[in-house]
Amino acid sequence: MIPPQPQELTEFKRLAHGLRSGPITILDAKTFYIPNLHYDGAAPDAYFWVGTGPEPSSQGMKVPNELGE
């Protein structure tokens, strides 16, 4: 498998809980950079979901947290 090259994506959609960011950069197969990330912390759960396309789909996957969950 060829590792991805750095790629810039759009900022987070501003849907709820003060979520906003600068443009997101995928740095490599295990690292993404989210500048100016803001979130109010009031949602019951918060996690990252990755896949192809602009919207979450059943073909995507939840990114594990620092505990691997």
C-alpha positions in Angstrom: 0.0 0.0 0.0 1.3 3.5 -0.9 1.0 5.9 2.0 -1.2 9.0 1.3 0.5 12.3 0.5 -0.5 15.3 2.5 -3.9 16.5 1.4 -6.0 19.5 2.6 -9.7 19.2 3.2 -12.3 21.7 4.1 -13.0 22.9 7.6 -15.6 21.1 9.8 -19.3 21.9 9.1 -20.7 24.2 11.8 -23.6 22.1 12.9 -23.8 22.1 16.7 -21.9 22.6 20.0 -19.7 25.3 18.6 -17.8 22.9 16.4 -15.5 24.8 14.0 -12.0 24.5 12.7 -9.5 25.7 10.1 -8.9 23.5 7.0 -8.1 20.0 8.0 -4.8 18.4 6.6 -4.3 14.7 6.3 -0.5 14.3 6.9 -0.1 10.5 6.5 -1.9 7.2 7.0 -2.2 7.8 10.8 -2.1 11.5 11.3 -4.5 14.4 10.6 -4.1 18.0 11.7 -7.1 20.1 12.7 -6.0 23.8 13.3 -8.2 26.0 15.5 -10.5 23.2 16.7 -13.3 24.5 18.8 -16.0 22.4 20.5 -18.1 23.2 23.6 -17.8 19.6 25.0 -21.6 19.5 25.8 -22.6 16.6 23.5 -23.1 13.2 25.1 -20.4 11.6 22.8 -17.9 13.1 20.4 -15.7 11.1 18.0 -14.2 11.2 14.5 -15.6 9.2 11.6 -13.6 8.7 8.4 -14.4 7.4 5.0 -14.8 8.7 1.5 -17.2 11.5 0.5 -18.4 14.5 2.3 -20.9 12.8 4.6 -20.6 9.9 7.1 -21.8 6.6 5.6 -22.0 2.9 6.6 -18.8 2.4 4.6 -16.8 4.7 6.9 -15.2 3.9 10.3 -14.9 5.4 13.7 -11.4 6.6 14.6 -10.2 5.0 17.8 -9.4 7.3 20.7 -6.2 7.3 22.7 -7.4 4.2 24.5 -8.1 2.3 21.3 -11.9 2.5 21.8 
